[in-house]
Amino acid sequence: MFDFIVRRLLHAVPLLLAVVVLNFLLIAFTPGDPITLLVGDFPAPPEYLEKMRSEYGLDQPIWVQLGHYLAKVVQGDLGYSFIAQQPVAPLILDRVGATLTLTVSALLLASVGGVVFGVMAARLRGGAVDTGIQTLASAGYAVPDFWLGQLLILVFAIGLGWLPSQGSQPIRGLPDGLFASLLEQLRYLLLPAFALSLRYLTLITRITRAAMLEVMHADFILAARARGASEWTVVVVHALRNAAAPVITVIGYNVGFILAGSALIEAVFAWPGIGRLLFESISKRDYPVMLAILLMVSATVVVANLVTDIVHRLIDPRIARQ
């Protein structure tokens, strides 16, 4: 296992380097001038604009800018925000907590709900419950999450007035008491977490159902029933455990997509996370912030894939022997 982890980490280093270089080149060649947006409507003379570009290093050739950027990243320096006028690292750290709260909640909701619905559909194959779950899963997978978020706001926030539509907590602050505070934060979290999780919940449901159907008629399932094992033991201990490998793989590989997809959800619900920061930095051409967030997302995907492969090997001894 140690050798496997070391090999994967050695493979991850050139992969991350390639991603960093590609992200930098894509952003560098994107139309638009951050200095123009930074100056705004002020009728600045060309000499002033050139001076500003020189101060931010934007007057140098692309390859020189890339070399300077890579040297800073290796040293742990993510750059300086054009718009916020502060280092990028603390700017991102201030918002990581909100994004983790949203993405982890969405991932847990998608994982637990997807496995439960997938097992139910496989257990009741061909029945009304199975048909209903498959229909809803197909429809949910086709719904864009940002459009779903707007529908949820219209129905539950504006129409019914049950839940708030924007932000992560009340403007007046959280109420006193731990339980009341958590309950109020949960009210703000429900809509964005559900909107972000639905697509992945339906995907996990379909994968779980397919994996369960493959093992439900296997010989070891028949042997467990012949030994008098309860249906709970047969389904959860024997069937679900042996069907878990593809489900875990899908969950792990979608961590990066959930993190990246949170940008639109955070913009819709005004959630104060790094996704919303990425959305704002794109509109303002804040290159250092964009690059730092993309680097963080890429590193998260690599780590999530590594953890998924490790868990996969632990639950499936056949892979460990290869």
MARBAKE-622961 format. One record per residue (C-alpha): x negated, y negated, z negated; residue number from 0. Coordinates in steps of 0.001 Angstrom, whole numbers. Layout:
BEGIN
X / Y / Z / num
X / Y / Z / NUM $
...
//
This chain:
BEGIN
X / Y / Z / num
0 / 0 / 0 / 0 $
-2856 / -2385 / -824 / 1 $
-4476 / -1748 / 2563 / 2 $
-1126 / -2312 / 4250 / 3 $
-649 / -5670 / 2509 / 4 $
-4180 / -6786 / 3385 / 5 $
-3694 / -5866 / 7049 / 6 $
-418 / -7770 / 7218 / 7 $
-1959 / -10834 / 5603 / 8 $
-4859 / -10745 / 8050 / 9 $
-2356 / -10617 / 10904 / 10 $
-386 / -13485 / 9380 / 11 $
-3298 / -15932 / 9389 / 12 $
-3706 / -16210 / 13203 / 13 $
80 / -16113 / 13558 / 14 $
510 / -19097 / 11257 / 15 $
-2316 / -20916 / 13028 / 16 $
-619 / -20381 / 16387 / 17 $
2702 / -21605 / 14979 / 18 $
1082 / -24729 / 13527 / 19 $
-615 / -25556 / 16830 / 20 $
2550 / -24915 / 18841 / 21 $
4693 / -27031 / 16503 / 22 $
2195 / -29876 / 16674 / 23 $
2048 / -29830 / 20482 / 24 $
5833 / -29625 / 20859 / 25 $
6361 / -32589 / 18552 / 26 $
3471 / -34581 / 20031 / 27 $
4870 / -34284 / 23562 / 28 $
8441 / -35058 / 22495 / 29 $
9725 / -38313 / 24057 / 30 $
9902 / -41243 / 21661 / 31 $
7550 / -43510 / 19787 / 32 $
7613 / -43447 / 15957 / 33 $
5945 / -46860 / 15817 / 34 $
8782 / -48443 / 17801 / 35 $
11318 / -46967 / 15390 / 36 $
9209 / -48035 / 12430 / 37 $
9005 / -51654 / 13618 / 38 $
12725 / -51702 / 14471 / 39 $
14295 / -54702 / 16160 / 40 $
11457 / -56996 / 15158 / 41 $
10011 / -58548 / 18370 / 42 $
6475 / -57413 / 17659 / 43 $
3745 / -58306 / 20154 / 44 $
1929 / -55474 / 21942 / 45 $
-1237 / -56163 / 19959 / 46 $
589 / -55469 / 16689 / 47 $
2042 / -52196 / 18037 / 48 $
-1407 / -51050 / 19136 / 49 $
-2796 / -51891 / 15703 / 50 $
-52 / -49835 / 14056 / 51 $
-744 / -46872 / 16340 / 52 $
-4432 / -47129 / 15485 / 53 $
-3703 / -47144 / 11743 / 54 $
-1648 / -43951 / 12023 / 55 $
-4089 / -42323 / 14462 / 56 $
-1544 / -42160 / 17270 / 57 $
-3843 / -43901 / 19738 / 58 $
-6245 / -40957 / 19830 / 59 $
-6043 / -38063 / 22341 / 60 $
-3709 / -35208 / 21421 / 61 $
-6533 / -32728 / 20876 / 62 $
-8302 / -35102 / 18502 / 63 $
-5068 / -35611 / 16551 / 64 $
-4593 / -31828 / 16442 / 65 $
-8098 / -31291 / 15079 / 66 $
-7601 / -33893 / 12349 / 67 $
-4237 / -32369 / 11436 / 68 $
-5608 / -28808 / 11184 / 69 $
-8493 / -30027 / 9022 / 70 $
-6031 / -31687 / 6639 / 71 $
-3741 / -28624 / 6492 / 72 $
-6666 / -26377 / 5568 / 73 $
-7415 / -28754 / 2689 / 74 $
-3773 / -28708 / 1564 / 75 $
-3059 / -32230 / 2823 / 76 $
290 / -32338 / 4650 / 77 $
-96 / -35948 / 5743 / 78 $
1572 / -39284 / 5035 / 79 $
5183 / -40073 / 5885 / 80 $
5661 / -42894 / 8388 / 81 $
9114 / -43800 / 7060 / 82 $
8929 / -43090 / 3322 / 83 $
5422 / -44522 / 3061 / 84 $
4249 / -41827 / 673 / 85 $
2457 / -38456 / 865 / 86 $
4541 / -35722 / 2445 / 87 $
3918 / -33041 / -206 / 88 $
5719 / -34756 / -3136 / 89 $
8458 / -35903 / -757 / 90 $
9193 / -32287 / 117 / 91 $
8752 / -30953 / -3424 / 92 $
11437 / -33332 / -4660 / 93 $
13946 / -31585 / -2381 / 94 $
12814 / -27966 / -2536 / 95 $
14986 / -27212 / -5556 / 96 $
18203 / -28250 / -3819 / 97 $
17380 / -26225 / -713 / 98 $
16442 / -23141 / -2737 / 99 $
19710 / -23383 / -4654 / 100 $
21691 / -23501 / -1424 / 101 $
19760 / -20888 / 567 / 102 $
19393 / -18369 / -2273 / 103 $
23110 / -18662 / -3071 / 104 $
24002 / -18194 / 591 / 105 $
21642 / -15221 / 923 / 106 $
23041 / -13535 / -2202 / 107 $
26604 / -14119 / -1040 / 108 $
25835 / -12754 / 2417 / 109 $
23905 / -9748 / 1103 / 110 $
26306 / -8645 / -1626 / 111 $
29439 / -9383 / 400 / 112 $
28025 / -7796 / 3559 / 113 $
27037 / -4569 / 1793 / 114 $
30378 / -4291 / -22 / 115 $
32453 / -4902 / 3102 / 116 $
30218 / -2654 / 5202 / 117 $
30542 / 232 / 2754 / 118 $
34322 / -257 / 2569 / 119 $
34624 / -256 / 6361 / 120 $
32523 / 2897 / 6702 / 121 $
34324 / 4660 / 3859 / 122 $
37747 / 3853 / 5393 / 123 $
36694 / 4324 / 9010 / 124 $
39516 / 4038 / 11513 / 125 $
41999 / 2607 / 9041 / 126 $
43582 / -799 / 8730 / 127 $
40892 / -2004 / 6314 / 128 $
38115 / -999 / 8703 / 129 $
39838 / -2667 / 11648 / 130 $
40455 / -5845 / 9676 / 131 $
36866 / -6053 / 8442 / 132 $
35465 / -5487 / 11941 / 133 $
37785 / -8102 / 13422 / 134 $
36901 / -10707 / 10821 / 135 $
33197 / -9860 / 11153 / 136 $
33277 / -10384 / 14908 / 137 $
35148 / -13665 / 14547 / 138 $
32905 / -14901 / 11737 / 139 $
29745 / -14128 / 13677 / 140 $
30965 / -16249 / 16596 / 141 $
31818 / -19340 / 14519 / 142 $
29080 / -22030 / 14442 / 143 $
28200 / -22748 / 10830 / 144 $
28168 / -26549 / 11214 / 145 $
31661 / -26467 / 12775 / 146 $
32856 / -24163 / 10008 / 147 $
31478 / -26614 / 7469 / 148 $
33545 / -29444 / 8920 / 149 $
36662 / -27262 / 8889 / 150 $
36065 / -26376 / 5242 / 151 $
35757 / -30065 / 4383 / 152 $
39000 / -30866 / 6198 / 153 $
40924 / -28069 / 4478 / 154 $
39531 / -27761 / 941 / 155 $
38140 / -31263 / 334 / 156 $
40402 / -33625 / 2274 / 157 $
43572 / -31570 / 2723 / 158 $
43861 / -29725 / -595 / 159 $
41457 / -31813 / -2658 / 160 $
40182 / -28753 / -4499 / 161 $
36453 / -29156 / -3880 / 162 $
34078 / -32067 / -3203 / 163 $
32894 / -32664 / 335 / 164 $
29505 / -34355 / -83 / 165 $
26427 / -34169 / -2287 / 166 $
25256 / -31709 / -4924 / 167 $
26676 / -33397 / -8047 / 168 $
28980 / -36280 / -9016 / 169 $
27706 / -39835 / -8649 / 170 $
28580 / -40484 / -12290 / 171 $
26439 / -37523 / -13360 / 172 $
27122 / -34031 / -14637 / 173 $
29428 / -33531 / -17641 / 174 $
28051 / -32660 / -21061 / 175 $
27666 / -29034 / -21996 / 176 $
25870 / -26245 / -20148 / 177 $
28980 / -24386 / -19004 / 178 $
30787 / -27530 / -17821 / 179 $
27652 / -28682 / -15996 / 180 $
27174 / -25339 / -14222 / 181 $
30847 / -25213 / -13292 / 182 $
30698 / -28694 / -11770 / 183 $
27552 / -27825 / -9783 / 184 $
29256 / -24651 / -8569 / 185 $
32151 / -26702 / -7206 / 186 $
29711 / -28690 / -5070 / 187 $
27855 / -25537 / -3989 / 188 $
30786 / -23374 / -2873 / 189 $
31585 / -24942 / 499 / 190 $
28034 / -25374 / 1866 / 191 $
26928 / -21958 / 590 / 192 $
29899 / -20220 / 2207 / 193 $
29461 / -22115 / 5482 / 194 $
25774 / -21179 / 5591 / 195 $
26316 / -17541 / 4612 / 196 $
29256 / -16502 / 6795 / 197 $
27273 / -15700 / 9947 / 198 $
24790 / -13552 / 8019 / 199 $
27524 / -11962 / 5892 / 200 $
29240 / -10691 / 9022 / 201 $
25947 / -9464 / 10497 / 202 $
25038 / -7547 / 7329 / 203 $
28561 / -6117 / 7218 / 204 $
28231 / -4686 / 10724 / 205 $
24732 / -3320 / 10119 / 206 $
25771 / -1728 / 6805 / 207 $
28806 / -84 / 8376 / 208 $
26772 / 1350 / 11257 / 209 $
24032 / 2620 / 8936 / 210 $
26556 / 4202 / 6558 / 211 $
28354 / 5988 / 9381 / 212 $
25062 / 7575 / 10454 / 213 $
24494 / 9202 / 7058 / 214 $
28025 / 9921 / 5829 / 215 $
28147 / 13262 / 7690 / 216 $
24554 / 14290 / 7048 / 217 $
23748 / 17619 / 5409 / 218 $
22603 / 16072 / 2133 / 219 $
25971 / 14294 / 1808 / 220 $
27814 / 17598 / 2296 / 221 $
25480 / 19233 / -233 / 222 $
26158 / 16477 / -2787 / 223 $
29909 / 16950 / -2382 / 224 $
29492 / 20723 / -2661 / 225 $
27700 / 20255 / -5980 / 226 $
30760 / 18390 / -7267 / 227 $
29268 / 14901 / -7273 / 228 $
31752 / 12079 / -7684 / 229 $
32667 / 9965 / -4678 / 230 $
30907 / 6965 / -6264 / 231 $
27694 / 8986 / -6567 / 232 $
27983 / 10291 / -3025 / 233 $
28618 / 6871 / -1462 / 234 $
26324 / 4661 / -3551 / 235 $
23501 / 6923 / -4746 / 236 $
23122 / 9178 / -1725 / 237 $
24647 / 7495 / 1328 / 238 $
23909 / 3828 / 626 / 239 $
20363 / 4528 / -568 / 240 $
19524 / 6353 / 2659 / 241 $
21261 / 3706 / 4771 / 242 $
19538 / 819 / 2969 / 243 $
16440 / 547 / 5182 / 244 $
18036 / -1222 / 8183 / 245 $
20175 / -3359 / 5867 / 246 $
17150 / -4569 / 3901 / 247 $
15305 / -5224 / 7141 / 248 $
18122 / -7428 / 8436 / 249 $
18373 / -9305 / 5140 / 250 $
14643 / -9944 / 4975 / 251 $
14263 / -11009 / 8574 / 252 $
17140 / -13479 / 8239 / 253 $
15601 / -15383 / 5316 / 254 $
13801 / -17724 / 7693 / 255 $
16915 / -18242 / 9811 / 256 $
18955 / -19176 / 6736 / 257 $
16272 / -21619 / 5646 / 258 $
16060 / -23188 / 9093 / 259 $
19837 / -23162 / 9544 / 260 $
20332 / -25058 / 6303 / 261 $
19336 / -28282 / 8101 / 262 $
22703 / -28657 / 9847 / 263 $
24674 / -27550 / 6776 / 264 $
22820 / -30021 / 4564 / 265 $
23516 / -32768 / 7092 / 266 $
27237 / -31912 / 7186 / 267 $
27623 / -31767 / 3402 / 268 $
25023 / -34479 / 2593 / 269 $
23123 / -31899 / 558 / 270 $
19859 / -33459 / -709 / 271 $
17477 / -30726 / 456 / 272 $
14593 / -30335 / 2874 / 273 $
16993 / -29389 / 5664 / 274 $
18593 / -32797 / 5504 / 275 $
15117 / -34328 / 5241 / 276 $
14148 / -32499 / 8443 / 277 $
17270 / -33778 / 10173 / 278 $
16471 / -37349 / 9125 / 279 $
12791 / -37060 / 10078 / 280 $
13712 / -35843 / 13574 / 281 $
15967 / -38824 / 14176 / 282 $
13249 / -41205 / 12928 / 283 $
10289 / -39438 / 14597 / 284 $
8570 / -38941 / 11254 / 285 $
6028 / -36472 / 12624 / 286 $
4146 / -35567 / 9406 / 287 $
7368 / -34647 / 7601 / 288 $
8609 / -32605 / 10551 / 289 $
5336 / -30691 / 10798 / 290 $
5192 / -30012 / 7064 / 291 $
8743 / -28628 / 6931 / 292 $
8201 / -26460 / 10014 / 293 $
4996 / -25127 / 8476 / 294 $
6840 / -24295 / 5264 / 295 $
9602 / -22498 / 7165 / 296 $
7047 / -20516 / 9186 / 297 $
5147 / -19490 / 6052 / 298 $
8424 / -18459 / 4401 / 299 $
9309 / -16245 / 7368 / 300 $
5907 / -14535 / 7253 / 301 $
6141 / -13910 / 3496 / 302 $
9755 / -12691 / 3764 / 303 $
8806 / -10259 / 6527 / 304 $
5886 / -8952 / 4452 / 305 $
8095 / -8416 / 1399 / 306 $
10708 / -6706 / 3579 / 307 $
8151 / -4297 / 5012 / 308 $
6856 / -3487 / 1510 / 309 $
10361 / -2765 / 201 / 310 $
11076 / -723 / 3331 / 311 $
8039 / 1454 / 2664 / 312 $
8990 / 1897 / -988 / 313 $
12530 / 3095 / -288 / 314 $
11616 / 5256 / 2713 / 315 $
8755 / 7675 / 1911 / 316 $
8574 / 8771 / 5559 / 317 $
7107 / 5359 / 6495 / 318 $
4534 / 5531 / 3694 / 319 $
3209 / 8829 / 5092 / 320 $
2699 / 7419 / 8586 / 321 $
//
